[in-house]
Amino acid sequence: MFNLINGAESNVKNDILSGTTVALALVPEAVAFAFVAGVEPMVGLYAAFMMGLLTSIFGGRPGMISGATGATAVVMIALVAQHGVQYLFAMVVLAGVLQMLAGIFKLGKFIRMVPYPVMLGFVNGLAIVIFLAQMGQFKYEISDGNMTWLEGEMLYTMGILIAATMAIMHFLPKITQAVPAGLVAIVAITLAVLGLDLEARTVIDFVRDMLPAEEAASATLKGELPSFAIPDVPFTWETLSIIFPYALIIAAVGLIESLLTLSLIDEITDTRGNSNRECMGQGVANTVNGFFGGMGGCAMIGQSMININSGGRGRLSGITAALVLLAFILFGATYIEMIPLAALVGIMFMVVLGTFEWSSFRIIGKIPRSDAMILILVSSVTVFFDLAIAVIVGVIVSALVFAWQHAKRIHVHTYEDENGYKVYELRGPIFFGSVANFKELFDPAGDPEHVVIEFQRSRVADHSALEAIDSLAEKYRALGKTLHLRHLSKDCRTLLRKAGDLVEVNVLEDPNYKVAVDPT
């Protein structure tokens, strides 16, 4: 319904202009997430610069933007409140090391286990989260810590400026794609506000609203180059015990969000990123963050979509975004502070329209009920809880649905062979989910003296299946009947404890596959 993707091929001009657009959009996000985590705004801005630069150089997905994110910031709140910002820096270093280990051991490939309904739910839920996050821009501070909604002329002005931004974003690409529509919209709306002397909230107003009254008057986004420093924490087991749980969660949440964003951009651009290299890139960036005073982070789907929409495809787009952001911090803070929030909100609203999978409404009645339920579940959990929790819940539910469906597929065809033996010809996999149905297929008391179980069209998947076969063999033995097991793999024969001597070996016909169980 809303195809906002710039189809221009990757080139230096597109990457530089797109990166500049992204840099402007990074500022309020980085500041907001810094306040969420309980640290100073500059800690969030440093994180956005270092994450963006290093993941663009070392990461596995050109065109993807990383920075300080809400998904990681909410995990940091308790650590900062209880132990201070130096423990945060130490934790970020450890989280980066854990992410690099994930890359070294090639764990990034497991993102392929995320089913498509979970991916759809992730995208839709995140689009809703991005939309809801913009609602905070429609509030302003009336007293110390007390916020109220915009009304009257301020609200009308905000609405008109947002609509104008969205109109530029929608119609300009139909005329020309020489420059990113987002960049044009930001410049045009800023000049309009200044030229017409409109009463519109700006980036610096947003920053001041989040600071105590005594600090708000002197608030600025101007800063210095980040400097190297080893986190000032005791190097003891006690410190490790404090930061390790947070580091593990940050590492996992960061990789899940980054790798899902990587998969989304792969699909949009019809290219292929490297998930294991992205794990390494995220790890390097977070480790450096901890030593240079940044709060760390991961991939940012909103800013990544702005980059892709604006034509950014190469690594240069992310590098440009990071360097331009640093230039703003060092030399151009005054210009960034005067950007109207309405322009940035309008851009994010267009990102929401382009990110949400509107086709979900069309297909939801045509796909299996289980897939529709998973899609809605993941979207809801993403909105009300957290992205990482939503994906984990979605994968678990999908796995349970898969197991249940395959558990019902096991059945048997019985007949009498030339020797007068009763043959049970199994069809379907035997695993923990189908074991109960497997046991109900047999009638040991009513069967003849010789019984054959034919596994040629079946597979033994796990330890539960092996135990079920052993248990069935014991029943036939107790009744003085002979059970024959045919066409089991060598691995199955080795792992069967009680029924192993009942297997008829046929070297030419027996299959060769492994059972997912550790024999030790």
LUMGUSE-680687 format. One record per residue (C-alpha): residue number from 1; y, x negated, z. Coordinates in steps of 0.5 Angstrom, whole numbers, always signed. Example, Ala and Ser with C-alpha at 12.3 -4.5 7.8 and 13.67 -1.06 7.14 Angstrom:
{site 1; {-9; -25; +16}}
{site 2; {-2; -27; +14}}
***
This chain:
{site 1; {+0; +0; +0}}
{site 2; {+5; -6; +2}}
{site 3; {+4; -12; -2}}
{site 4; {+9; -17; +0}}
{site 5; {+5; -23; -2}}
{site 6; {+9; -28; -6}}
{site 7; {+5; -30; -12}}
{site 8; {+9; -36; -14}}
{site 9; {+4; -42; -14}}
{site 10; {+5; -48; -9}}
{site 11; {+11; -53; -10}}
{site 12; {+16; -57; -6}}
{site 13; {+22; -52; -7}}
{site 14; {+18; -46; -5}}
{site 15; {+15; -50; +1}}
{site 16; {+22; -53; +3}}
{site 17; {+25; -46; +3}}
{site 18; {+19; -42; +6}}
{site 19; {+19; -47; +12}}
{site 20; {+27; -46; +13}}
{site 21; {+26; -39; +13}}
{site 22; {+20; -40; +18}}
{site 23; {+24; -44; +23}}
{site 24; {+29; -39; +24}}
{site 25; {+24; -34; +26}}
{site 26; {+21; -39; +31}}
{site 27; {+27; -40; +35}}
{site 28; {+26; -33; +39}}
{site 29; {+19; -33; +39}}
{site 30; {+18; -40; +42}}
{site 31; {+24; -38; +47}}
{site 32; {+21; -31; +49}}
{site 33; {+14; -34; +50}}
{site 34; {+17; -40; +54}}
{site 35; {+20; -35; +59}}
{site 36; {+13; -31; +59}}
{site 37; {+10; -37; +62}}
{site 38; {+15; -39; +67}}
{site 39; {+18; -45; +64}}
{site 40; {+25; -47; +61}}
{site 41; {+26; -45; +54}}
{site 42; {+26; -52; +51}}
{site 43; {+19; -53; +53}}
{site 44; {+17; -47; +48}}
{site 45; {+22; -50; +43}}
{site 46; {+19; -57; +44}}
{site 47; {+12; -54; +43}}
{site 48; {+14; -50; +37}}
{site 49; {+16; -56; +34}}
{site 50; {+10; -61; +35}}
{site 51; {+5; -55; +34}}
{site 52; {+8; -54; +27}}
{site 53; {+9; -61; +25}}
{site 54; {+2; -64; +28}}
{site 55; {-3; -58; +25}}
{site 56; {+1; -58; +19}}
{site 57; {-1; -65; +18}}
{site 58; {-8; -66; +21}}
{site 59; {-10; -58; +21}}
{site 60; {-15; -55; +16}}
{site 61; {-11; -49; +13}}
{site 62; {-5; -51; +9}}
{site 63; {+1; -46; +10}}
{site 64; {-1; -44; +17}}
{site 65; {+4; -44; +22}}
{site 66; {+3; -46; +29}}
{site 67; {+7; -46; +35}}
{site 68; {+8; -43; +42}}
{site 69; {+4; -36; +43}}
{site 70; {+4; -30; +47}}
{site 71; {-4; -31; +47}}
{site 72; {-4; -37; +51}}
{site 73; {+3; -36; +55}}
{site 74; {+0; -31; +59}}
{site 75; {-6; -35; +61}}
{site 76; {-1; -40; +64}}
{site 77; {+3; -36; +68}}
{site 78; {-1; -37; +74}}
{site 79; {-2; -44; +74}}
{site 80; {+6; -45; +73}}
{site 81; {+7; -41; +79}}
{site 82; {+2; -44; +84}}
{site 83; {+2; -51; +82}}
{site 84; {+9; -53; +77}}
{site 85; {+10; -55; +70}}
{site 86; {+7; -62; +71}}
{site 87; {+0; -58; +72}}
{site 88; {+1; -54; +66}}
{site 89; {+2; -61; +62}}
{site 90; {-4; -64; +64}}
{site 91; {-8; -57; +63}}
{site 92; {-5; -57; +56}}
{site 93; {-8; -64; +55}}
{site 94; {-15; -63; +57}}
{site 95; {-15; -56; +53}}
{site 96; {-13; -61; +47}}
{site 97; {-19; -65; +48}}
{site 98; {-23; -59; +49}}
{site 99; {-21; -57; +42}}
{site 100; {-22; -64; +39}}
{site 101; {-29; -64; +42}}
{site 102; {-30; -57; +38}}
{site 103; {-28; -60; +32}}
{site 104; {-33; -66; +33}}
{site 105; {-39; -62; +34}}
{site 106; {-37; -57; +28}}
{site 107; {-36; -51; +32}}
{site 108; {-31; -48; +28}}
{site 109; {-37; -46; +23}}
{site 110; {-38; -40; +28}}
{site 111; {-32; -36; +26}}
{site 112; {-37; -34; +21}}
{site 113; {-40; -30; +26}}
{site 114; {-34; -25; +26}}
{site 115; {-36; -19; +23}}
{site 116; {-31; -16; +18}}
{site 117; {-30; -9; +22}}
{site 118; {-28; -14; +27}}
{site 119; {-23; -18; +23}}
{site 120; {-20; -11; +20}}
{site 121; {-19; -9; +28}}
{site 122; {-16; -16; +29}}
{site 123; {-11; -15; +24}}
{site 124; {-9; -8; +25}}
{site 125; {-9; -9; +33}}
{site 126; {-5; -15; +32}}
{site 127; {+0; -12; +27}}
{site 128; {+1; -7; +32}}
{site 129; {+2; -12; +38}}
{site 130; {+8; -15; +33}}
{site 131; {+11; -9; +32}}
{site 132; {+11; -7; +40}}
{site 133; {+14; -14; +41}}
{site 134; {+20; -12; +37}}
{site 135; {+22; -6; +42}}
{site 136; {+24; -11; +47}}
{site 137; {+30; -13; +42}}
{site 138; {+32; -6; +43}}
{site 139; {+34; -7; +50}}
{site 140; {+40; -11; +53}}
{site 141; {+41; -13; +60}}
{site 142; {+46; -9; +64}}
{site 143; {+45; -13; +71}}
{site 144; {+41; -18; +74}}
{site 145; {+34; -17; +71}}
{site 146; {+35; -10; +69}}
{site 147; {+35; -8; +62}}
{site 148; {+36; -1; +58}}
{site 149; {+35; +1; +51}}
{site 150; {+41; +0; +46}}
{site 151; {+45; +7; +45}}
{site 152; {+51; +9; +41}}
{site 153; {+54; +5; +36}}
{site 154; {+50; -2; +38}}
{site 155; {+44; +2; +36}}
{site 156; {+46; +5; +30}}
{site 157; {+49; -2; +28}}
{site 158; {+42; -5; +30}}
{site 159; {+38; +0; +26}}
{site 160; {+43; -1; +19}}
{site 161; {+42; -8; +20}}
{site 162; {+34; -8; +20}}
{site 163; {+34; -3; +14}}
{site 164; {+39; -8; +10}}
{site 165; {+34; -13; +12}}
{site 166; {+28; -10; +10}}
{site 167; {+31; -7; +4}}
{site 168; {+33; -14; +2}}
{site 169; {+26; -17; +3}}
{site 170; {+23; -11; -1}}
{site 171; {+27; -11; -7}}
{site 172; {+29; -18; -8}}
{site 173; {+22; -21; -10}}
{site 174; {+22; -16; -16}}
{site 175; {+29; -19; -18}}
{site 176; {+27; -26; -17}}
{site 177; {+22; -30; -13}}
{site 178; {+27; -37; -14}}
{site 179; {+28; -36; -6}}
{site 180; {+25; -33; +0}}
{site 181; {+27; -26; +1}}
{site 182; {+27; -27; +8}}
{site 183; {+32; -33; +8}}
{site 184; {+37; -29; +4}}
{site 185; {+36; -23; +9}}
{site 186; {+38; -28; +15}}
{site 187; {+44; -31; +11}}
{site 188; {+46; -25; +8}}
{site 189; {+46; -21; +15}}
{site 190; {+49; -26; +19}}
{site 191; {+55; -27; +14}}
{site 192; {+56; -19; +14}}
{site 193; {+56; -19; +22}}
{site 194; {+61; -25; +22}}
{site 195; {+65; -22; +16}}
{site 196; {+65; -15; +19}}
{site 197; {+66; -17; +26}}
{site 198; {+60; -12; +28}}
{site 199; {+58; -11; +35}}
{site 200; {+51; -14; +34}}
{site 201; {+46; -18; +39}}
{site 202; {+45; -25; +37}}
{site 203; {+39; -30; +39}}
{site 204; {+44; -33; +44}}
{site 205; {+44; -26; +47}}
{site 206; {+37; -25; +48}}
{site 207; {+36; -32; +51}}
{site 208; {+42; -30; +56}}
{site 209; {+38; -24; +58}}
{site 210; {+32; -28; +60}}
{site 211; {+36; -32; +65}}
{site 212; {+39; -31; +72}}
{site 213; {+46; -29; +72}}
{site 214; {+49; -36; +74}}
{site 215; {+45; -40; +68}}
{site 216; {+47; -35; +63}}
{site 217; {+54; -36; +62}}
{site 218; {+52; -44; +60}}
{site 219; {+46; -42; +56}}
{site 220; {+45; -46; +50}}
{site 221; {+39; -48; +45}}
{site 222; {+42; -55; +44}}
{site 223; {+37; -60; +46}}
{site 224; {+34; -67; +45}}
{site 225; {+28; -71; +42}}
{site 226; {+22; -70; +46}}
{site 227; {+20; -76; +50}}
{site 228; {+13; -79; +52}}
{site 229; {+11; -78; +59}}
{site 230; {+4; -78; +63}}
{site 231; {+4; -71; +67}}
{site 232; {+6; -73; +74}}
{site 233; {+0; -70; +77}}
{site 234; {-6; -73; +82}}
{site 235; {-11; -76; +78}}
{site 236; {-17; -73; +82}}
{site 237; {-23; -68; +82}}
{site 238; {-19; -63; +85}}
{site 239; {-13; -63; +80}}
{site 240; {-19; -63; +75}}
{site 241; {-22; -57; +78}}
{site 242; {-15; -53; +78}}
{site 243; {-13; -54; +71}}
{site 244; {-20; -54; +68}}
{site 245; {-21; -47; +68}}
{site 246; {-15; -46; +65}}
{site 247; {-16; -51; +60}}
{site 248; {-22; -48; +58}}
{site 249; {-19; -41; +57}}
{site 250; {-13; -44; +53}}
{site 251; {-18; -48; +48}}
{site 252; {-22; -42; +47}}
{site 253; {-16; -37; +46}}
{site 254; {-13; -42; +42}}
{site 255; {-19; -43; +37}}
{site 256; {-21; -36; +36}}
{site 257; {-13; -34; +34}}
{site 258; {-13; -40; +30}}
{site 259; {-19; -39; +26}}
{site 260; {-18; -32; +25}}
{site 261; {-11; -33; +22}}
{site 262; {-14; -38; +18}}
{site 263; {-20; -33; +15}}
{site 264; {-14; -28; +14}}
{site 265; {-10; -33; +10}}
{site 266; {-16; -35; +6}}
{site 267; {-17; -28; +4}}
{site 268; {-10; -27; +2}}
{site 269; {-9; -33; -2}}
{site 270; {-16; -34; -5}}
{site 271; {-17; -41; -2}}
{site 272; {-22; -44; +3}}
{site 273; {-19; -48; +9}}
{site 274; {-23; -52; +14}}
{site 275; {-25; -49; +20}}
{site 276; {-27; -56; +24}}
{site 277; {-21; -60; +21}}
{site 278; {-17; -54; +24}}
{site 279; {-20; -55; +31}}
{site 280; {-19; -62; +31}}
{site 281; {-11; -61; +28}}
{site 282; {-10; -56; +34}}
{site 283; {-13; -61; +39}}
{site 284; {-9; -66; +37}}
{site 285; {-3; -62; +37}}
{site 286; {-4; -59; +44}}
{site 287; {-6; -66; +47}}
{site 288; {+1; -69; +44}}
{site 289; {+4; -63; +47}}
{site 290; {+2; -65; +54}}
{site 291; {+5; -72; +54}}
{site 292; {+11; -70; +51}}
{site 293; {+13; -64; +55}}
{site 294; {+11; -58; +51}}
{site 295; {+7; -52; +53}}
{site 296; {+2; -52; +47}}
{site 297; {+0; -46; +43}}
{site 298; {-4; -44; +37}}
{site 299; {-3; -41; +30}}
{site 300; {+2; -36; +30}}
{site 301; {+0; -30; +25}}
{site 302; {+7; -27; +24}}
{site 303; {+10; -33; +22}}
{site 304; {+4; -35; +18}}
{site 305; {+5; -29; +14}}
{site 306; {+12; -30; +13}}
{site 307; {+11; -37; +10}}
{site 308; {+6; -34; +6}}
{site 309; {+10; -28; +4}}
{site 310; {+16; -33; +2}}
{site 311; {+11; -37; -2}}
{site 312; {+9; -43; +3}}
{site 313; {+3; -45; +1}}
{site 314; {+2; -53; +2}}
{site 315; {+3; -57; +8}}
{site 316; {+10; -59; +7}}
{site 317; {+12; -52; +9}}
{site 318; {+9; -52; +16}}
{site 319; {+12; -59; +16}}
{site 320; {+19; -57; +14}}
{site 321; {+19; -51; +19}}
{site 322; {+18; -56; +24}}
{site 323; {+23; -61; +22}}
{site 324; {+28; -56; +21}}
{site 325; {+27; -53; +28}}
{site 326; {+28; -60; +31}}
{site 327; {+34; -61; +27}}
{site 328; {+37; -54; +29}}
{site 329; {+35; -56; +37}}
{site 330; {+39; -63; +36}}
{site 331; {+45; -61; +31}}
{site 332; {+45; -54; +29}}
{site 333; {+44; -50; +36}}
{site 334; {+51; -46; +35}}
{site 335; {+49; -44; +28}}
{site 336; {+42; -41; +30}}
{site 337; {+45; -38; +36}}
{site 338; {+49; -33; +32}}
{site 339; {+44; -30; +28}}
{site 340; {+43; -23; +29}}
{site 341; {+37; -21; +32}}
{site 342; {+37; -15; +27}}
{site 343; {+35; -20; +22}}
{site 344; {+29; -23; +25}}
{site 345; {+27; -16; +27}}
{site 346; {+27; -13; +20}}
{site 347; {+23; -19; +18}}
{site 348; {+18; -18; +23}}
{site 349; {+17; -11; +21}}
{site 350; {+16; -13; +14}}
{site 351; {+11; -17; +17}}
{site 352; {+8; -11; +20}}
{site 353; {+7; -7; +14}}
{site 354; {+4; -13; +10}}
{site 355; {-1; -15; +15}}
{site 356; {-4; -8; +17}}
{site 357; {-10; -6; +13}}
{site 358; {-7; +1; +11}}
{site 359; {-14; +2; +7}}
{site 360; {-17; +3; +14}}
{site 361; {-15; +10; +14}}
{site 362; {-18; +11; +7}}
{site 363; {-25; +8; +8}}
{site 364; {-26; +10; +15}}
{site 365; {-29; +16; +13}}
{site 366; {-34; +12; +8}}
{site 367; {-36; +7; +12}}
{site 368; {-42; +7; +18}}
{site 369; {-40; +10; +24}}
{site 370; {-41; +4; +28}}
{site 371; {-37; +0; +24}}
{site 372; {-31; +5; +24}}
{site 373; {-32; +5; +32}}
{site 374; {-32; -3; +32}}
{site 375; {-26; -3; +28}}
{site 376; {-22; +2; +33}}
{site 377; {-25; -1; +39}}
{site 378; {-22; -8; +37}}
{site 379; {-15; -6; +35}}
{site 380; {-15; -2; +41}}
{site 381; {-17; -8; +46}}
{site 382; {-12; -12; +42}}
{site 383; {-6; -8; +43}}
{site 384; {-8; -6; +51}}
{site 385; {-11; -13; +53}}
{site 386; {-12; -19; +49}}
{site 387; {-14; -22; +42}}
{site 388; {-19; -26; +45}}
{site 389; {-22; -21; +49}}
{site 390; {-22; -16; +43}}
{site 391; {-26; -21; +39}}
{site 392; {-31; -23; +44}}
{site 393; {-32; -15; +45}}
{site 394; {-32; -14; +38}}
{site 395; {-38; -19; +36}}
{site 396; {-42; -17; +42}}
{site 397; {-42; -10; +40}}
{site 398; {-43; -11; +33}}
{site 399; {-49; -16; +35}}
{site 400; {-52; -10; +40}}
{site 401; {-51; -5; +34}}
{site 402; {-55; -10; +29}}
{site 403; {-60; -11; +34}}
{site 404; {-61; -3; +35}}
{site 405; {-61; -2; +28}}
{site 406; {-66; -7; +26}}
{site 407; {-70; -5; +32}}
{site 408; {-72; +2; +29}}
{site 409; {-74; -2; +23}}
{site 410; {-81; -4; +25}}
{site 411; {-86; +0; +23}}
{site 412; {-94; -1; +21}}
{site 413; {-99; +1; +15}}
{site 414; {-106; +2; +18}}
{site 415; {-112; +1; +14}}
{site 416; {-119; -1; +14}}
{site 417; {-121; -7; +10}}
{site 418; {-128; -9; +6}}
{site 419; {-131; -12; +13}}
{site 420; {-130; -5; +17}}
{site 421; {-124; -8; +21}}
{site 422; {-118; -4; +22}}
{site 423; {-112; -7; +20}}
{site 424; {-105; -6; +22}}
{site 425; {-100; -9; +17}}
{site 426; {-93; -10; +20}}
{site 427; {-87; -9; +17}}
{site 428; {-80; -11; +20}}
{site 429; {-78; -17; +25}}
{site 430; {-80; -17; +32}}
{site 431; {-75; -19; +37}}
{site 432; {-72; -17; +44}}
{site 433; {-70; -11; +41}}
{site 434; {-76; -8; +37}}
{site 435; {-81; -10; +42}}
{site 436; {-82; -4; +46}}
{site 437; {-83; +0; +39}}
{site 438; {-88; -6; +37}}
{site 439; {-92; -4; +43}}
{site 440; {-92; +3; +42}}
{site 441; {-95; +2; +35}}
{site 442; {-102; +0; +37}}
{site 443; {-108; +4; +40}}
{site 444; {-112; -1; +44}}
{site 445; {-117; +4; +47}}
{site 446; {-118; +8; +41}}
{site 447; {-119; +2; +36}}
{site 448; {-125; -1; +34}}
{site 449; {-129; -7; +36}}
{site 450; {-125; -12; +31}}
{site 451; {-118; -11; +30}}
{site 452; {-113; -15; +25}}
{site 453; {-105; -15; +26}}
{site 454; {-102; -17; +19}}
{site 455; {-96; -21; +20}}
{site 456; {-95; -23; +12}}
{site 457; {-89; -18; +12}}
{site 458; {-86; -19; +19}}
{site 459; {-83; -25; +23}}
{site 460; {-83; -27; +30}}
{site 461; {-76; -28; +32}}
{site 462; {-76; -30; +39}}
{site 463; {-79; -31; +46}}
{site 464; {-79; -24; +47}}
{site 465; {-84; -23; +41}}
{site 466; {-88; -28; +43}}
{site 467; {-89; -25; +50}}
{site 468; {-91; -18; +47}}
{site 469; {-96; -21; +42}}
{site 470; {-99; -25; +48}}
{site 471; {-99; -18; +52}}
{site 472; {-102; -14; +47}}
{site 473; {-108; -20; +46}}
{site 474; {-109; -19; +53}}
{site 475; {-110; -12; +53}}
{site 476; {-115; -12; +47}}
{site 477; {-119; -18; +51}}
{site 478; {-120; -13; +57}}
{site 479; {-123; -8; +53}}
{site 480; {-128; -13; +50}}
{site 481; {-125; -12; +43}}
{site 482; {-124; -18; +38}}
{site 483; {-116; -19; +36}}
{site 484; {-115; -23; +29}}
{site 485; {-108; -25; +28}}
{site 486; {-106; -27; +21}}
{site 487; {-100; -30; +17}}
{site 488; {-97; -33; +23}}
{site 489; {-92; -39; +22}}
{site 490; {-95; -46; +25}}
{site 491; {-89; -45; +30}}
{site 492; {-91; -38; +33}}
{site 493; {-99; -41; +33}}
{site 494; {-96; -47; +38}}
{site 495; {-92; -42; +42}}
{site 496; {-97; -37; +43}}
{site 497; {-100; -39; +50}}
{site 498; {-106; -33; +51}}
{site 499; {-107; -31; +44}}
{site 500; {-106; -38; +40}}
{site 501; {-114; -38; +40}}
{site 502; {-114; -31; +36}}
{site 503; {-110; -34; +30}}
{site 504; {-113; -34; +23}}
{site 505; {-110; -40; +20}}
{site 506; {-109; -40; +12}}
{site 507; {-106; -46; +10}}
{site 508; {-104; -44; +3}}
{site 509; {-102; -37; +5}}
{site 510; {-99; -38; +12}}
{site 511; {-91; -38; +12}}
{site 512; {-87; -43; +15}}
{site 513; {-81; -41; +19}}
{site 514; {-78; -43; +26}}
{site 515; {-78; -38; +32}}
{site 516; {-71; -38; +36}}
{site 517; {-74; -41; +43}}
{site 518; {-75; -47; +47}}
{site 519; {-82; -49; +48}}
{site 520; {-80; -53; +54}}
***
